[in-house]
Amino acid sequence: MDFELTEAQRDIQKAAREFAEGEFDRQLALELEREHKFPWEIWKKASELGFAGIHFPEEWGGGGYGILENVLVVEEFCRVDSGIGIALSLSDFSSEIILRSGTPEQKKKFLAPLTEGKAISSGAFTEPDHGSDITLMSTQALRKGDEFIINGTKTFITNGTIADFSIVLCQSDFDVTPSYRGQCTIIVEKDRDGFEAADIGDKMGIKMTSTAELSFRDVRVPVENLVGGENRGFYQVLEFFDESRIEIAAQAVGIAQGAYERALNYAKERTQFGRKIALFQAIQHKLAEMATKIETARLLLYKAAWNFDQGRIDPKLTSMCKFYAGRVAVEVADEAIQILGGYGYTTEYEVERFYRDARITEIYEGTREIQKNTIANAILGKLK
């Protein structure tokens, strides 16, 4: 069992770290945070250097690498700045559904622009009345000849107002039982008549990332925008969640590492009662626990990413990965604030923003309760 990264993986990790440290300016981050703006220029540079869609095949503009390599990039980006890192890592959100299930024509049309820094994607799954429950969809797609007519509402949609296209989970077959067997995914471009996206307003964290409500009123979409055939949508989204949970866990591990490093550096510099606070056992124990939690979360993250790259779908493992990494990110960021004291509570010292951004990793892509349900179901199996 080899726990070492390959030379190529170490090079990717180093390149991502150097890029982030060179481009993620602290004052710019604060400005983007206050104004709720996406880091457009940094995103374009990251795309030009091949960080966007690094896990896509070269045929579609990607780097030809796997999920583990993508994890290394996401982790480094979020370590340097939680807000910018999350925004960049989610710029191609849900496009993996096209990558795994789309036609060659769809991949050429929609994936290549994502890697070139010319397009942003979103995935429209969550609905106002259903939340994490995607087994039931109110958004409908009725087929009329060579078109689908879509009606419905989606909410809490990442990149909703800035995405060039969304992959929308719809109910298209109303006669099957259970109902989720009648779902499909359809690509909807932003310029379709009847489609509207509205920002949900101020939120606790990830303020550089658009979070929106999408409405569909008789939106007409050609049949060729259907991904992977009818009645396959639910299963495509479940497979995507197995992949996306790993990416969210990478965000969490990166955030935890970034908050820990800031707390560690502060503890080495801050003097109280005539001593560096790093010499106090209470601070030492906090740092020891933080480091241990991060190392454990990272091991689980890398295992889940490696496992997916072997072609194995393991919802239990990816749920463990996301659930634990998200909890660690929140706990480590919380302790970082405590170590910095009053300074930790101020925006200028970053750890309060890391804490706010960490919190979402326990909510989106399935709440921690949903992850625990998945883990428990796998452990218990079918009970009579």
C-alpha positions in Angstrom: 0.0 0.0 0.0 1.6 3.2 -1.2 0.6 6.4 0.5 2.9 8.6 -1.7 1.7 10.8 -4.5 3.3 10.2 -7.9 5.7 12.7 -9.3 3.1 14.0 -11.7 0.6 14.5 -8.9 3.2 16.3 -6.8 3.9 18.6 -9.7 0.2 19.4 -10.1 -0.1 20.0 -6.4 2.9 22.4 -6.5 1.6 24.2 -9.5 -1.8 24.7 -8.0 -0.2 26.0 -4.8 2.1 28.4 -6.6 -0.7 29.7 -8.8 -3.0 30.3 -5.8 -0.3 32.0 -3.7 0.6 34.2 -6.6 -2.9 35.2 -7.8 -5.2 35.0 -4.7 -4.6 38.5 -3.3 -6.0 39.0 0.2 -7.3 42.5 -0.5 -8.9 41.4 -3.8 -10.6 38.6 -1.9 -12.0 41.0 0.6 -13.3 43.2 -2.2 -14.9 40.3 -4.1 -16.4 39.1 -0.8 -18.0 42.5 0.0 -19.3 43.0 -3.5 -20.4 39.4 -4.0 -18.4 39.1 -7.3 -17.1 36.1 -9.0 -13.3 36.1 -9.6 -13.5 36.3 -13.3 -9.9 37.2 -14.1 -8.4 34.6 -11.8 -10.8 32.0 -13.3 -9.7 32.8 -16.8 -6.0 32.5 -15.8 -6.7 29.2 -14.0 -8.4 27.9 -17.1 -5.6 29.0 -19.4 -3.2 27.0 -17.2 -5.3 23.9 -17.4 -6.7 23.8 -13.8 -10.3 23.9 -15.0 -11.5 20.5 -16.0 -8.2 18.9 -15.2 -10.1 15.6 -14.8 -11.7 15.8 -18.3 -10.1 13.9 -21.2 -7.8 15.8 -23.5 -10.2 15.3 -26.3 -12.6 17.7 -24.6 -10.0 20.2 -23.5 -9.1 18.7 -20.2 -5.8 17.5 -18.7 -6.6 13.8 -19.0 -6.2 13.3 -15.2 -8.4 11.7 -12.6 -10.5 12.8 -9.6 -7.5 12.6 -7.3 -5.6 15.2 -9.4 -8.6 17.4 -9.3 -8.8 17.0 -5.6 -5.2 18.2 -5.2 -6.0 21.4 -7.1 -9.2 22.1 -5.2 -7.5 21.5 -1.9 -4.6 23.9 -2.6 -6.9 26.6 -4.0 -9.1 26.5 -0.9 -6.1 26.4 1.4 -4.9 29.7 0.1 -8.4 31.4 0.0 -11.7 29.7 0.8 -13.9 32.0 -1.2 -11.9 32.2 -4.4 -11.0 28.5 -4.1 -14.6 27.4 -3.9 -15.7 29.7 -6.7 -13.1 28.3 -9.1 -13.6 24.7 -8.2 -17.3 25.0 -8.8 -17.0 26.8 -12.2 -17.7 23.5 -14.0 -20.3 22.3 -11.6 -22.3 19.2 -12.6 -20.7 19.1 -16.1 -19.5 15.6 -15.1 -23.0 14.4 -15.9 -22.3 15.3 -19.6 -18.9 13.9 -19.3 -20.1 10.5 -18.0 -23.5 10.2 -19.9 -23.5 12.8 -22.7 -23.2 12.3 -26.5 -19.9 13.2 -28.3 -21.7 16.2 -29.7 -22.8 17.4 -26.3 -19.3 16.9 -24.9 -17.7 18.9 -27.7 -20.3 21.7 -27.5 -20.5 22.1 -23.7 -17.3 20.7 -22.1 -14.6 22.3 -24.2 -15.7 25.9 -23.4 -15.6 25.1 -19.6 -11.9 24.2 -19.8 -11.1 27.2 -22.0 -12.5 29.7 -19.6 -15.3 30.6 -22.0 -18.3 29.1 -20.1 -19.6 28.2 -16.6 -22.0 25.5 -15.8 -24.6 24.7 -13.1 -26.7 21.8 -12.0 -30.3 22.4 -11.2 -31.5 19.6 -8.9 -32.8 21.1 -5.6 -36.4 22.3 -5.5 -38.2 24.6 -2.9 -40.4 21.9 -1.6 -38.1 18.9 -1.8 -34.6 20.0 -0.6 -32.2 17.0 -0.5 -35.0 14.7 -1.6 -34.4 14.2 -5.4 -36.6 11.2 -5.6 -39.6 13.6 -6.2 -39.4 16.3 -8.8 -42.0 19.0 -9.4 -40.2 20.4 -12.4 -41.7 18.8 -15.5 -40.4 18.2 -19.0 -43.1 17.3 -21.5 -42.0 16.0 -24.8 -43.7 17.6 -27.9 -42.2 16.3 -31.1 -38.6 17.3 -31.3 -38.7 19.5 -28.1 -39.1 19.3 -24.4 -41.2 22.0 -22.7 -40.0 22.6 -19.2 -41.9 24.1 -16.3 -40.9 24.4 -12.7 -38.6 26.1 -10.1 -35.2 25.2 -8.7 -33.5 26.8 -5.8 -30.1 27.1 -4.1 -28.5 26.6 -7.5 -24.7 27.1 -7.5 -23.6 29.5 -10.4 -27.3 30.0 -11.2 -27.0 33.7 -12.3 -23.7 33.4 -14.1 -23.9 29.9 -15.7 -24.0 29.7 -19.5 -26.0 26.5 -19.2 -27.7 24.4 -16.5 -28.2 20.6 -16.3 -31.8 20.4 -15.1 -33.3 17.3 -13.4 -36.9 17.0 -14.5 -39.8 14.6 -14.3 -40.6 13.5 -17.8 -42.5 10.2 -17.3 -45.5 10.4 -15.0 -46.7 6.8 -15.2 -43.8 4.9 -13.6 -43.5 3.8 -10.0 -41.5 4.8 -8.1 -41.5 8.3 -9.7 -37.8 8.8 -9.7 -37.5 6.2 -12.5 -39.3 8.7 -14.7 -36.7 11.5 -14.4 -34.3 12.9 -17.0 -31.5 15.5 -17.2 -31.7 18.2 -19.9 -29.2 20.9 -20.8 -30.8 24.3 -20.7 -28.9 27.3 -22.1 -29.2 30.7 -20.3 -30.8 32.4 -23.4 -33.8 30.2 -23.7 -37.1 32.0 -23.7 -39.0 31.5 -20.4 -35.9 30.9 -18.4 -35.0 33.2 -15.5 -32.3 33.2 -12.8 -32.5 35.4 -9.7 -29.9 35.6 -6.9 -31.3 34.4 -3.5 -29.7 37.4 -1.8 -27.1 37.7 1.0 -25.9 34.6 2.7 -23.5 33.5 5.4 -20.6 32.4 3.2 -19.3 31.6 -0.3 -20.2 35.1 -1.3 -18.1 35.0 -4.5 -20.3 32.1 -5.7 -23.7 32.8 -7.2 -26.5 31.0 -5.5 -29.8 31.4 -7.3 -33.4 30.4 -7.9 -34.2 29.3 -11.4 -37.7 29.4 -12.9 -38.8 27.7 -16.1 -42.0 28.8 -17.8 -42.7 26.9 -21.0 -39.0 26.7 -21.8 -38.5 24.9 -25.1 -35.4 22.8 -25.5 -34.5 20.5 -28.4 -34.4 16.8 -27.8 -30.7 16.7 -28.5 -30.2 18.5 -25.2 -31.4 15.4 -23.4 -28.5 13.7 -21.6 -28.1 10.0 -21.8 -31.7 9.1 -22.7 -35.0 9.4 -20.9 -35.7 7.8 -17.5 -32.0 7.9 -16.6 -31.8 11.3 -14.8 -32.0 10.1 -11.2 -29.3 7.6 -11.7 -27.0 10.1 -13.5 -27.4 12.5 -10.6 -26.7 9.9 -8.0 -23.5 8.9 -9.8 -22.5 12.6 -10.1 -23.1 13.1 -6.3 -20.7 10.2 -5.7 -18.1 12.3 -7.5 -19.1 15.7 -6.4 -19.1 14.8 -2.7 -15.3 14.1 -3.1 -14.8 17.6 -4.5 -16.7 19.2 -1.7 -14.6 17.2 0.8 -11.5 18.6 -0.9 -12.8 22.1 -0.4 -13.3 21.2 3.3 -9.8 19.8 3.7 -8.3 22.8 2.0 -10.3 25.2 4.2 -9.3 23.3 7.3 -5.6 23.4 6.3 -5.7 27.1 5.5 -7.4 28.0 8.8 -4.9 25.7 10.7 -1.9 27.4 9.1 -3.1 30.8 10.0 -3.7 29.8 13.6 -0.3 28.1 13.8 1.5 31.1 12.5 -0.4 33.4 14.8 0.4 31.2 17.8 4.1 31.4 17.0 4.1 35.2 16.8 1.5 36.3 19.5 3.0 37.1 22.9 0.9 37.0 26.1 2.2 37.1 29.7 5.7 37.4 28.4 5.6 34.2 26.3 4.6 33.1 22.8 1.1 31.6 23.1 2.3 28.5 21.2 4.2 27.7 24.4 0.9 27.3 26.4 -0.3 23.7 26.6 -3.9 24.7 26.0 -2.9 26.1 22.6 -0.6 23.2 21.9 -3.4 20.7 22.4 -5.7 22.7 20.1 -3.1 22.7 17.4 -2.4 19.0 17.9 -6.1 18.1 17.6 -6.5 20.3 14.6 -3.6 18.7 12.8 -4.8 15.2 13.6 -8.3 15.9 12.3 -7.0 17.3 9.1 -4.6 14.4 8.4 -7.4 11.9 9.0 -9.8 13.8 6.7 -7.2 14.0 4.0 -6.5 10.3 4.1 -10.2 9.6 3.8 -10.5 12.1 0.9 -7.6 10.7 -1.0 -8.9 7.1 -0.6 -12.3 8.1 -1.9 -10.8 10.0 -4.9 -8.5 7.1 -5.7 -11.3 4.6 -5.4 -13.5 6.5 -7.8 -10.6 6.7 -10.3 -10.5 2.9 -10.2 -14.0 2.9 -11.6 -15.7 1.9 -8.4 -18.9 3.6 -7.1 -19.0 3.5 -3.3 -21.6 5.9 -1.8 -20.7 4.8 1.7 -17.0 5.9 1.3 -17.8 9.2 -0.5 -20.5 10.0 2.1 -18.0 9.3 4.9 -15.5 11.4 3.1 -17.8 14.5 2.7 -19.4 14.2 6.1 -16.1 13.9 8.1 -14.2 16.5 6.1 -17.0 19.0 6.4 -17.2 18.5 10.2 -13.4 18.8 10.4 -13.4 22.1 8.4 -16.0 23.7 10.7 -14.2 22.5 13.9 -10.8 23.5 12.8 -11.9 26.9 11.6 -13.8 27.4 14.9 -10.6 26.6 16.9 -8.6 28.9 14.7 -10.9 31.8 15.6 -10.5 30.9 19.3 -6.7 30.9 19.0 -6.7 34.3 17.3 -9.2 35.6 19.9 -10.6 39.0 19.1 -8.6 39.2 15.9 -10.1 35.9 14.8 -13.5 37.5 14.9 -12.5 40.2 12.5 -12.7 39.9 8.7 -9.2 41.2 8.2 -7.6 38.1 9.8 -9.4 35.7 7.3 -10.2 32.8 9.7 -13.7 34.1 10.3 -14.4 34.0 6.6 -12.8 30.5 6.4 -15.3 29.5 9.2 -18.3 30.9 7.2 -17.2 29.2 4.0 -16.5 25.9 5.8 -20.1 25.7 7.1 -21.6 25.2 3.6 -19.5 22.0 3.1 -21.9 20.4 5.6 -24.9 21.4 3.7 -24.6 21.5 -0.1 -24.3 18.3 -2.1 -26.3 16.6 0.6 -26.4 17.6 4.2 -24.4 15.8 6.8 -27.7 14.0 7.9 -28.2 12.7 4.4 -24.6 11.5 4.3 -25.2 9.6 7.6 -28.3 8.1 6.2 -26.3 6.8 3.2 -23.6 5.4 5.5 -26.1 3.7 7.8 -28.0 2.2 4.9 -24.8 0.7 3.6 -23.8 -0.7 7.0 -27.2 -2.1 7.9 -28.4 -3.3 4.5 -32.0 -4.4 4.2 -33.6 -5.0 7.5 -36.9 -7.0 8.0 
